[in-house]
Amino acid sequence: MLKKTSHFMREANFIGGEWVGADSGATIEVVNPATLQTIGTVPKGGRAETRRAIEAAETVFHSWKKTSADHRAKLLRKLHDAIMDNQDALAELLVMEQGKPLAEAKGEVGMSAAYVLWFAEEGRRIYGDVVPSPWADRRILVTKEPTGVVGAITPWNFPSSMLARKLGPALAAGCTVVAKPASQTPYSGLAWGVLAEEVGFPKGAVNIVTGSASEIGDELTENPLVRKITFTGSTEIGKLLMQKAAGTVKKVSMELGGNAPFLVFNDADVERAVQGAMIAKYRNAGQTCVCTNRFFVQEGIYDRFVEKLAEATNKLKVGSGLEDGVQQGPLIDEGAVRKVEELVADAISKGGQIITGGKRHALGGTFFEPTVITEASPKMRLMEEEIFGPVAPVFRFKDEEEAVAMANDTSFGLACYFYTSDLGRAFRVMEGLRYGLVGINEGMITTVEAPFGGFKESGLGKEGGHQGIEDYLDTKYVCIGGLGL
Ligand code: ADP
């Protein structure tokens, strides 16, 4: 059924099936990054509220895990349909708190629905094994069980779909969830509570708590009832959560920072490379963990690539995400703009040349000009630090070996992209790059059917694909003896 945007904008937490405020009555303001106006508040919950959510999730887990896979799949299909029926309203809510262009927000909400549908199906394929027994009178079974209560912590850049990747597999597997959305974008998270309630998930299966990140995080990681922590966010916080989760040996899945390289070889199709570069760089104003952080372009094609990239970059329409035709919205907040400014200043001080952009946008607020910097070099901070903004630094390289070495010279290993028309090179470079996601002649590759996840300090575990449900399951070995066969 069609609902208004305001229907989804809940200024309360969803705990044990009830909509409640924080115990203290404290709230957090939510700001529209395009206007810098406060659009509402959400509860500033802490440990006690989180503990109650965990207890509610634990209580219902015992009955939820016993429901049939088919029952769970049907509810998840209903959830998918409810999301798609309300795609426009949910997308508008997302733009209001996050800032991305409406078309991108619709894409994200569609992706959320797609994850839910994918895992509705995958939940029906949680197969075990019957293993040939080494004993004549015993049989060996291997079964999969839901892990239990899941603590899910998500960031502000994809406030809807990052929860979909966690709620979808958790619920399909028979787990229950306590989720903490980012404080900048809580409404898209709370909307999952509205949807879960309306679709008819049992009370307590989905809980959404907003508030103090450290308090909620501490309770989720320390409470022994929580058996798994799934987190998408910075590597710094991911490491902290892993340390805290170690105290009760929880399973952890971590989708952390990236430092994506984008390699363009002399034999690449330049038009195609620029098209891929635009989406790999400027989607969500550069605020995605798979956004290109560093372009490496071979000498012979460098000038042509830069010229075409700058031309396309210049044409990007910057503005409020709700305006027609806008391709780049504001950055999430003032802190994000300052970080981008610092990285640009550092690059200039070390020989970088601004070809286009380079400063705050004339629109003011947190808008930043789409920027191309040439003559980038490894001593610049943006070689290792995530820019998380619309800035494209272009490095120059001589040969394949040097390109792969520079691309791998980072502690991160999430996404990478490269463009070549040489099949042998495609395989060599693909095998040489230490990254969990590789786009060859493609700039945007995320899809529900494929396992998303990083190498090295970019994380642990996979989201999407048939792998995406494994992290929510415990494997049990059963030996049946005395069969007298
Ligand atoms: P970003 O820099 O993209 O905001 P963060 O890693 O800081 O990334 O935030 C991602 C998510 O982690 C957000 O929901 C944030 O509130 C949460 N978070 C931040 N600090 C902590 C913490 N100490 N414990 C638990 N969660 C945290």
Residues whose N, C-alpha, C, O or C-beta is under 5 A from the ligand:
A	BS01	ADP	I153 T154 P155 K180 P181 A182 S183 A213 S214 G217 T232 G233 S234 I237
